[in-house]
């Protein structure tokens, strides 16, 4: 891991760009921290540059609560090489949506599973590097992003002690089965009228999660209509489990 920018300070946060190998990322830490702090991994659907304003807002809230936050670019996102199988599946998905056809399980599997297989090892490598920094002490939470990546991380990464998941993407059947092995506390956000999400699949996933502590927060509205207070609920969830 190496830092690729000078620290940028503002609103009580120190922000630095970094890279783990060829994987770019951003780290935000509270400017006032005097000892190692917990860490929240910020998931997103890909493209650090277009997602930057939203990621920064989430990171600033984490810093206000005394947590560091970090994110990395997903495989195939931003300037990284595209995943050929996922690109082909995405074209098939858009074609199905345009023609009003159902999005079949084969398309979902080809779209999501290659990304999960590629992204999860990279998240774990980034976590190794981040936890080696003197300013980061854990515990670790995972927040947002593609829900299948969050489920996989929750099953394989013991350093993640709580996960806030956004039910805003298609879920392969294999991930539904993996959800039964999740045991950490989980907070799920669902937009009830999400045009890009199969509501019943999201409800099935929530039901499948094996966690003894899990909560589902459903709000009316489409994919981009998440109310501001939903962020407060998520912040409270992480405050309970990371402090």
C-alpha positions as CSV (number, residue, x, y, z in Angstrom):
1,X,0.0,0.0,0.0
2,X,1.2,3.5,-0.8
3,X,-0.3,6.9,-0.6
4,X,-0.7,8.7,-4.0
5,X,-1.7,12.2,-2.8
6,X,-0.8,14.7,-0.1
7,X,-3.3,14.8,2.7
8,X,-6.3,17.0,2.1
9,X,-7.9,18.6,5.2
10,X,-11.5,19.9,5.5
11,X,-14.6,19.6,7.7
12,X,-12.6,17.8,10.4
13,X,-11.4,15.1,8.0
14,X,-8.0,14.1,6.6
15,X,-8.4,12.6,3.1
16,X,-5.7,10.7,1.2
17,X,-5.7,8.7,-2.0
18,X,-3.9,5.4,-1.9
19,X,-3.2,2.3,-4.0
20,X,-2.9,-1.3,-3.0
21,X,-1.0,-2.7,-6.0
22,X,-3.0,-1.5,-8.9
23,X,-6.2,-0.9,-6.9
24,X,-6.9,2.8,-6.2
25,X,-8.7,3.9,-3.1
26,X,-9.4,6.7,-0.7
27,X,-9.0,6.9,3.0
28,X,-10.7,9.4,5.3
29,X,-9.7,9.8,9.0
30,X,-10.9,12.1,11.7
31,X,-8.6,15.1,11.9
32,X,-8.9,15.2,15.7
33,X,-8.2,11.5,16.4
34,X,-5.4,11.0,19.0
35,X,-5.5,7.2,19.0
36,X,-6.4,4.3,16.6
37,X,-10.0,4.4,15.5
38,X,-12.5,1.9,14.1
39,X,-12.9,1.6,10.3
40,X,-15.9,1.5,8.0
41,X,-15.4,0.1,4.5
42,X,-17.6,2.1,2.1
43,X,-19.0,0.0,-0.7
44,X,-20.4,1.5,-4.0
45,X,-21.5,0.3,-7.4
46,X,-18.3,1.3,-9.2
47,X,-16.7,4.5,-10.5
48,X,-14.9,6.4,-7.7
49,X,-15.1,9.7,-9.6
50,X,-18.9,9.8,-10.1
51,X,-19.5,8.3,-6.7
52,X,-17.0,10.7,-4.9
53,X,-19.5,13.3,-3.6
54,X,-21.7,10.6,-2.0
55,X,-18.7,8.7,-0.7
56,X,-17.3,11.8,0.9
57,X,-20.5,12.7,2.6
58,X,-20.7,9.2,4.1
59,X,-17.0,9.4,5.2
60,X,-17.6,12.8,6.8
61,X,-20.4,11.4,8.8
62,X,-18.3,8.4,9.9
63,X,-15.5,10.8,10.9
64,X,-17.9,12.9,13.0
65,X,-18.7,9.7,14.8
66,X,-15.0,9.0,15.4
67,X,-14.5,6.4,12.7
68,X,-12.1,6.2,9.7
69,X,-13.6,5.3,6.3
70,X,-12.1,3.8,3.2
71,X,-13.1,2.7,-0.2
72,X,-11.5,1.1,-3.3
73,X,-12.4,1.1,-7.0
74,X,-14.2,-2.0,-8.0
75,X,-12.9,-4.4,-10.7
76,X,-14.1,-3.1,-14.0
77,X,-14.9,0.3,-12.5
78,X,-13.4,3.7,-13.3
79,X,-10.2,3.4,-15.4
80,X,-9.7,-0.3,-14.4
81,X,-9.9,-2.9,-17.1
82,X,-13.4,-4.1,-17.9
83,X,-14.7,-7.5,-16.9
84,X,-15.7,-9.0,-20.2
85,X,-18.3,-11.5,-18.8
86,X,-19.9,-8.8,-16.7
87,X,-20.0,-6.3,-19.6
88,X,-21.8,-8.9,-21.9
89,X,-24.3,-9.6,-19.1
90,X,-24.9,-5.9,-18.6
91,X,-25.7,-5.5,-22.2
92,X,-28.2,-8.4,-22.0
93,X,-29.7,-6.9,-18.9
94,X,-30.3,-3.5,-20.6
95,X,-31.8,-5.2,-23.6
96,X,-34.2,-7.2,-21.3
97,X,-35.2,-4.0,-19.5
98,X,-35.8,-2.1,-22.7
99,X,-38.0,-4.8,-24.2
100,X,-39.9,-5.5,-20.9
101,X,-38.6,-9.0,-20.7
102,X,-37.9,-10.6,-17.3
103,X,-34.3,-10.5,-16.1
104,X,-33.4,-14.2,-15.9
105,X,-31.2,-15.9,-13.3
106,X,-28.5,-16.6,-16.0
107,X,-28.1,-12.8,-16.7
108,X,-28.0,-12.1,-12.9
109,X,-25.4,-14.7,-12.3
110,X,-23.2,-13.6,-15.2
111,X,-23.5,-9.9,-14.1
112,X,-22.9,-10.3,-10.4
113,X,-20.9,-13.4,-9.6
114,X,-17.7,-12.5,-11.6
115,X,-17.7,-9.1,-9.8
116,X,-18.0,-10.7,-6.4
117,X,-15.3,-13.2,-7.1
118,X,-12.9,-10.5,-8.2
119,X,-13.8,-7.8,-5.7
120,X,-13.9,-9.6,-2.4
121,X,-10.2,-10.7,-2.4
122,X,-9.3,-7.1,-3.3
123,X,-11.4,-5.7,-0.4
124,X,-9.6,-8.2,1.9
125,X,-6.2,-7.1,0.6
126,X,-7.1,-3.5,1.1
127,X,-8.3,-4.3,4.7
128,X,-4.9,-5.9,5.4
129,X,-3.1,-2.8,4.3
130,X,-5.5,-0.4,6.1
131,X,-5.3,-2.2,9.4
132,X,-1.5,-2.0,9.3
133,X,-1.7,1.8,9.6
134,X,-1.1,3.2,13.1
135,X,-4.2,5.4,12.9
136,X,-6.6,2.5,12.3
137,X,-7.3,0.0,15.1
138,X,-10.6,-1.6,14.3
139,X,-13.2,-3.0,14.7
140,X,-14.4,-2.9,11.1
141,X,-17.8,-2.4,9.5
142,X,-18.9,-2.7,5.9
143,X,-21.4,-0.2,4.5
144,X,-23.4,0.0,1.3
145,X,-22.4,-1.0,-2.2
146,X,-23.5,-4.0,-4.2
147,X,-25.3,-6.2,-1.7
148,X,-23.8,-9.5,-3.0
149,X,-20.3,-8.2,-2.3
150,X,-21.4,-7.3,1.3
151,X,-22.9,-10.7,1.9
152,X,-19.8,-12.5,0.7
153,X,-17.5,-10.3,2.8
154,X,-19.7,-10.9,5.8
155,X,-19.3,-14.7,5.4
156,X,-15.5,-14.8,4.7
157,X,-14.0,-11.9,6.5
158,X,-13.9,-12.3,10.3
159,X,-12.5,-8.8,10.9
160,X,-15.9,-7.3,9.8
161,X,-18.2,-7.2,12.8
162,X,-21.2,-5.4,11.4
163,X,-22.6,-4.8,7.9
164,X,-25.0,-2.2,6.6
165,X,-26.3,-3.4,3.2
166,X,-28.3,-1.6,0.5
167,X,-30.9,-3.8,-1.3
168,X,-30.5,-2.0,-4.6
169,X,-29.0,-4.7,-6.9
170,X,-29.8,-8.1,-8.4
171,X,-29.0,-11.1,-6.2
172,X,-27.9,-14.4,-7.6
173,X,-29.3,-17.6,-6.1
174,X,-25.8,-18.6,-4.9
175,X,-25.6,-15.4,-2.8
176,X,-29.0,-16.1,-1.3
177,X,-27.6,-19.4,0.0
178,X,-24.4,-17.7,1.3
179,X,-26.6,-15.3,3.3
180,X,-27.7,-18.2,5.5
181,X,-24.1,-18.3,6.8
182,X,-24.0,-14.6,7.8
183,X,-23.9,-14.3,11.6
184,X,-22.8,-10.7,12.3
185,X,-25.3,-7.9,13.0
186,X,-26.9,-6.6,9.7
187,X,-28.8,-3.4,8.9
188,X,-30.6,-3.6,5.5
189,X,-31.9,-0.6,3.6
190,X,-34.7,-1.2,1.0
191,X,-36.3,1.3,-1.3
192,X,-39.8,-0.1,-1.7
193,X,-40.3,1.1,-5.3
194,X,-36.7,0.6,-6.5
195,X,-36.8,0.2,-10.3
196,X,-33.5,-1.7,-10.3
197,X,-34.4,-4.1,-7.5
198,X,-36.6,-7.1,-7.3
199,X,-38.4,-6.3,-4.0
200,X,-39.3,-9.9,-3.3
201,X,-35.7,-11.0,-3.9
202,X,-34.5,-8.4,-1.4
203,X,-37.1,-9.7,1.1
204,X,-36.0,-13.3,0.5
205,X,-32.4,-12.3,1.1
206,X,-33.2,-10.6,4.3
207,X,-35.2,-13.6,5.5
208,X,-32.2,-15.9,4.6
209,X,-29.6,-13.9,6.5
210,X,-28.6,-16.1,9.5
211,X,-27.8,-13.2,11.8
212,X,-29.4,-13.2,15.2
213,X,-29.5,-9.4,15.0
214,X,-30.8,-8.0,11.7
215,X,-33.1,-5.1,10.8
216,X,-34.8,-4.1,7.6
217,X,-35.5,-0.4,7.0
218,X,-37.9,0.1,4.1
219,X,-38.8,3.5,2.7
220,X,-41.1,4.5,-0.1
221,X,-39.5,5.7,-3.3
222,X,-37.2,4.7,-6.1
223,X,-33.5,3.8,-6.3
224,X,-32.2,7.4,-5.9
225,X,-34.9,8.4,-3.4
226,X,-33.2,7.3,-0.2
227,X,-34.4,9.8,2.5
228,X,-31.7,11.7,4.5
229,X,-32.8,10.2,7.8
230,X,-31.9,6.7,6.5
231,X,-28.3,7.7,6.9
232,X,-28.9,8.6,10.5
233,X,-30.3,5.1,11.1
234,X,-27.2,3.5,9.5
235,X,-24.9,5.8,11.5
236,X,-26.6,4.7,14.7
237,X,-26.2,1.0,13.8
238,X,-22.4,1.4,13.3
239,X,-22.1,3.5,16.5
240,X,-23.6,0.6,18.5
241,X,-21.3,-2.0,17.0
242,X,-18.0,-0.3,16.4
243,X,-17.6,1.5,19.6
